[in-house]
């Protein structure tokens, strides 16, 4: 991967974009995440494969401060800026990357120390001050910057301009005809998603079913007009939130005991939505971010 642009943002919202005063020293390696392959012993030769676990992704970001103003106060100001943004106490950091091919990704990682600024003429001279950042990503995946959204059930407006109204009237909108949608995960690994149930009127116990595996995610509740339930099935941040009249409520306990936090496998994923009552009042959408083991 050849990096064109990079921005690092800490958990407090402070950021530095490399390219002007702060510059990347050279292209560096973000590939090669280690993996642990687990086996179980058997009474026959060899062993049984169990699973594979990706380890933390450790990497360095070498950079330098370009001394466009070669004054001690200016250099001190830039070093202070680096210490403010690249502060391990402000972990985790989001690293946004644009490649030379104009593809955009990000990875979340933790600084494992304050920035180091080595001395000596090759590191600190009239042109530059070199620095080094050392990261460890406990979530070793890269993510595509832009989310993908898929709607299953929604009302579609049918207005066209210029607007002509015949004597028999016009259709204001129509219901999308299919109860089933295919969600294509074009990433390199399975991923969670954000599922949104939106109520146009009263409905009971909305659900989403994986047509291939018959796994179901069901919420045992009555939704009123205007309600939105958001279910995150992402690892490390599973939640069920009801948005009603501008307020948010944690309704994790409304999750049906037989429910599965549905995942998107690589490739095609067929889903069908349902409700025990008021099915025509239900709109369903899903958003997800493809994740990659390398870019």
C-alpha positions as CSV (number, residue, x, y, z in Angstrom):
1,X,0.0,0.0,0.0
2,X,1.3,3.4,-1.0
3,X,-0.1,6.1,1.3
4,X,-1.0,9.4,-0.2
5,X,-2.6,11.1,2.8
6,X,-3.0,10.3,6.5
7,X,-4.8,11.9,9.4
8,X,-4.6,10.7,13.0
9,X,-7.3,11.8,15.4
10,X,-7.3,11.0,19.1
11,X,-10.3,10.2,21.3
12,X,-10.6,13.9,22.3
13,X,-11.0,15.0,18.7
14,X,-7.6,16.5,18.2
15,X,-5.9,15.6,14.9
16,X,-2.9,16.1,12.7
17,X,-3.0,15.7,9.0
18,X,0.4,14.8,7.4
19,X,1.4,16.7,4.4
20,X,2.5,20.3,5.3
21,X,4.4,20.8,8.6
22,X,4.1,17.2,9.6
23,X,5.1,14.7,6.9
24,X,5.5,11.0,6.6
25,X,9.1,10.0,6.4
26,X,8.6,7.1,4.0
27,X,6.0,4.5,3.0
28,X,5.8,1.9,5.7
29,X,4.3,-1.5,6.2
30,X,0.8,-2.0,7.5
31,X,0.5,-5.6,6.4
32,X,1.5,-8.9,8.0
33,X,-0.8,-9.3,10.9
34,X,0.2,-12.4,12.9
35,X,-2.3,-15.2,13.5
36,X,-2.6,-17.9,16.1
37,X,-3.8,-21.3,14.7
38,X,-5.4,-23.5,17.3
39,X,-5.4,-27.3,17.2
40,X,-6.6,-30.1,19.5
41,X,-4.7,-33.2,20.1
42,X,-6.0,-36.5,18.8
43,X,-5.1,-40.2,19.1
44,X,-4.2,-40.3,15.4
45,X,-1.3,-38.7,13.6
46,X,-1.4,-34.9,13.6
47,X,-4.2,-32.9,15.2
48,X,-7.6,-31.4,14.6
49,X,-7.9,-27.8,13.4
50,X,-10.1,-25.7,15.7
51,X,-9.9,-22.0,14.7
52,X,-7.7,-19.1,13.8
53,X,-7.3,-15.9,15.8
54,X,-5.8,-12.7,14.4
55,X,-3.4,-11.1,16.9
56,X,-2.9,-7.4,17.5
57,X,-1.5,-5.4,14.6
58,X,1.7,-3.6,15.7
59,X,3.2,-1.0,13.4
60,X,5.3,2.2,13.5
61,X,4.6,5.5,11.8
62,X,7.9,7.3,11.0
63,X,7.4,11.0,10.4
64,X,9.2,14.3,10.4
65,X,8.5,18.0,11.1
66,X,9.5,20.0,8.1
67,X,11.2,23.1,9.3
68,X,9.6,25.7,7.1
69,X,10.5,28.2,9.8
70,X,13.8,27.4,11.4
71,X,13.3,29.1,14.7
72,X,13.5,27.4,18.1
73,X,10.0,28.8,19.2
74,X,8.4,27.4,16.0
75,X,9.9,24.0,16.4
76,X,8.9,23.9,20.1
77,X,5.3,24.8,19.1
78,X,5.1,21.9,16.6
79,X,6.6,19.5,19.1
80,X,4.0,20.6,21.7
81,X,1.2,20.1,19.0
82,X,2.5,16.5,18.4
83,X,2.5,15.7,22.2
84,X,-1.0,17.1,22.5
85,X,-2.5,14.9,19.7
86,X,-0.2,11.9,20.0
87,X,-0.9,11.4,23.7
88,X,-1.3,7.8,24.7
89,X,-3.8,8.9,27.4
90,X,-6.1,10.0,24.5
91,X,-6.3,6.4,23.1
92,X,-7.8,5.0,21.0
93,X,-6.7,6.8,17.8
94,X,-8.4,6.7,14.5
95,X,-6.0,6.6,11.5
96,X,-7.6,7.7,8.2
97,X,-5.6,6.7,5.1
98,X,-6.0,7.6,1.5
99,X,-3.9,5.5,-0.9
100,X,-2.3,6.6,-4.2
101,X,-5.2,4.7,-5.9
102,X,-7.6,7.2,-4.1
103,X,-9.1,4.4,-1.9
104,X,-10.0,5.5,1.6
105,X,-9.7,3.3,4.8
106,X,-9.3,3.7,8.5
107,X,-8.0,1.6,11.4
108,X,-8.4,2.2,15.1
109,X,-5.2,1.8,17.1
110,X,-3.5,2.6,20.4
111,X,-0.3,4.5,20.9
112,X,2.1,2.5,23.0
113,X,4.2,5.5,24.0
114,X,4.7,9.2,23.6
115,X,6.2,10.4,20.3
116,X,10.0,10.0,20.2
117,X,12.2,12.7,18.6
118,X,15.7,11.3,18.2
119,X,18.8,13.6,18.2
120,X,21.9,13.8,15.9
121,X,22.3,15.6,12.6
122,X,20.6,12.9,10.6
123,X,17.5,13.2,12.8
124,X,17.5,16.9,13.7
125,X,19.0,19.5,11.4
126,X,18.1,22.7,9.5
127,X,15.5,20.9,7.4
128,X,13.7,18.4,9.6
129,X,13.1,16.9,13.0
130,X,12.4,13.2,12.7
131,X,9.8,11.5,15.0
132,X,8.3,8.1,15.5
133,X,4.9,6.8,16.6
134,X,4.4,3.2,17.8
135,X,0.9,1.7,17.5
136,X,-0.8,-1.5,18.5
137,X,-4.3,-2.2,17.1
138,X,-6.3,-4.6,19.3
139,X,-8.9,-4.5,16.4
140,X,-6.5,-5.6,13.6
141,X,-8.9,-4.9,10.7
142,X,-9.0,-2.0,8.3
143,X,-12.4,-0.5,7.5
144,X,-13.7,1.1,4.3
145,X,-14.3,4.7,5.1
146,X,-17.8,4.9,3.6
147,X,-20.6,2.9,5.0
148,X,-22.9,0.8,2.7
149,X,-26.6,1.1,3.2
150,X,-29.3,-1.4,2.1
151,X,-33.1,-0.8,2.4
152,X,-35.4,-3.8,2.6
153,X,-38.8,-2.3,3.1
154,X,-39.7,1.3,2.5
155,X,-42.2,3.6,0.9
156,X,-41.0,5.2,-2.3
157,X,-42.3,8.6,-3.4
158,X,-43.9,8.7,-6.9
159,X,-44.0,12.4,-7.6
160,X,-42.5,13.5,-10.9
161,X,-42.1,17.0,-12.2
162,X,-43.6,18.7,-14.0
163,X,-46.5,17.6,-11.8
164,X,-49.8,16.7,-13.6
165,X,-52.8,15.6,-11.6
166,X,-55.4,13.5,-13.5
167,X,-59.1,13.5,-12.6
168,X,-58.7,10.1,-10.8
169,X,-55.9,11.6,-8.6
170,X,-52.3,10.5,-8.2
171,X,-50.4,7.9,-6.2
172,X,-48.4,9.7,-3.5
173,X,-46.0,6.7,-3.1
174,X,-45.9,3.0,-3.2
175,X,-44.5,0.2,-1.0
176,X,-41.4,-1.6,-2.2
177,X,-42.7,-5.0,-3.2
178,X,-40.0,-7.4,-1.9
179,X,-39.8,-8.8,1.7
180,X,-36.3,-10.2,0.9
181,X,-33.1,-8.4,0.0
182,X,-29.6,-9.5,-0.8
183,X,-26.8,-7.8,1.1
184,X,-23.4,-8.1,-0.6
185,X,-20.4,-8.0,1.7
186,X,-17.5,-7.3,-0.6
187,X,-15.0,-7.1,2.3
188,X,-12.3,-9.7,3.2
189,X,-14.0,-10.9,6.4
190,X,-17.4,-11.3,8.0
191,X,-18.7,-8.2,9.8
192,X,-21.5,-6.9,12.0
193,X,-24.0,-4.2,11.0
194,X,-26.4,-1.6,12.2
195,X,-30.1,-2.7,11.7
196,X,-32.8,0.0,11.9
197,X,-36.5,-0.8,12.3
198,X,-38.6,2.3,11.6
199,X,-42.3,2.4,12.4
200,X,-44.8,4.3,10.2
201,X,-47.6,3.2,12.4
202,X,-48.2,0.8,15.3
203,X,-46.6,-2.6,14.9
204,X,-45.7,-5.6,17.1
205,X,-42.4,-7.5,17.6
206,X,-40.3,-6.7,14.4
207,X,-37.7,-9.2,13.3
208,X,-35.1,-9.9,10.7
209,X,-34.3,-13.4,9.4
210,X,-31.3,-14.7,7.6
211,X,-32.9,-16.7,4.8
212,X,-29.8,-19.0,4.4
213,X,-29.2,-19.9,8.0
214,X,-32.6,-19.2,9.6
215,X,-31.0,-17.2,12.3
216,X,-33.3,-14.5,13.6
217,X,-33.0,-11.2,15.4
218,X,-36.3,-10.3,17.1
219,X,-37.4,-7.4,19.3
220,X,-40.3,-8.1,21.6
221,X,-41.9,-4.7,21.8
222,X,-44.7,-2.6,20.4
223,X,-43.5,0.2,18.1
224,X,-45.4,3.4,17.7
225,X,-45.5,5.7,14.7
226,X,-42.1,7.5,14.4
227,X,-40.2,5.0,16.6
228,X,-36.8,3.9,15.4
229,X,-35.0,0.9,16.9
230,X,-31.3,0.6,16.2
231,X,-29.5,-2.7,16.8
232,X,-25.7,-2.9,16.5
233,X,-24.4,-6.4,15.9
234,X,-20.8,-5.3,15.7
235,X,-18.2,-7.1,17.9
236,X,-17.4,-5.1,21.1
237,X,-20.4,-2.8,20.7
238,X,-23.6,-4.8,20.6
239,X,-26.6,-2.7,21.7
240,X,-30.4,-2.2,21.2
241,X,-31.6,1.4,21.3
242,X,-35.1,2.7,21.0
243,X,-35.5,6.3,19.7
244,X,-38.9,7.7,20.6
245,X,-40.0,11.4,20.6
246,X,-36.4,12.7,20.7
247,X,-35.3,10.4,23.5
248,X,-33.2,7.3,23.6
249,X,-33.9,4.2,25.7
250,X,-31.8,1.1,26.1
251,X,-34.1,-1.9,25.4
252,X,-31.5,-4.7,25.3
253,X,-33.8,-6.7,27.6
254,X,-36.5,-6.6,24.8
255,X,-34.3,-8.8,22.6
256,X,-35.9,-12.2,22.2
257,X,-34.0,-15.0,23.9
258,X,-33.7,-17.0,20.7
259,X,-32.2,-14.1,18.8
260,X,-28.8,-14.0,17.1
261,X,-26.7,-10.9,16.5
262,X,-26.8,-11.4,12.8
263,X,-23.5,-11.1,10.9
264,X,-22.7,-10.5,7.2
265,X,-20.6,-13.3,5.7
266,X,-18.3,-12.6,2.8
267,X,-20.4,-12.5,-0.4
268,X,-24.2,-12.7,-0.6
269,X,-26.5,-12.6,2.4
270,X,-30.3,-12.9,2.0
271,X,-32.5,-11.3,4.7
272,X,-36.3,-11.2,5.2
273,X,-38.1,-8.9,7.6
274,X,-41.3,-9.6,9.5
275,X,-43.6,-8.4,12.3
276,X,-46.3,-10.2,14.2
277,X,-48.7,-7.3,13.6
278,X,-48.6,-4.2,11.4
279,X,-46.1,-5.5,8.9
280,X,-47.0,-2.8,6.3
281,X,-46.0,-0.2,8.9
282,X,-42.4,-1.4,9.1
283,X,-39.4,0.0,7.3
284,X,-36.1,-1.8,7.6
285,X,-32.5,-0.8,6.6
286,X,-29.0,-2.0,7.3
287,X,-25.7,-0.2,7.2
288,X,-22.3,-1.8,7.5
289,X,-18.6,-1.1,6.9
290,X,-16.6,-3.7,5.0
291,X,-13.6,-4.8,7.0
292,X,-10.3,-6.0,5.5
293,X,-7.3,-7.8,6.8
294,X,-5.0,-5.8,4.5
295,X,-5.0,-3.0,1.9
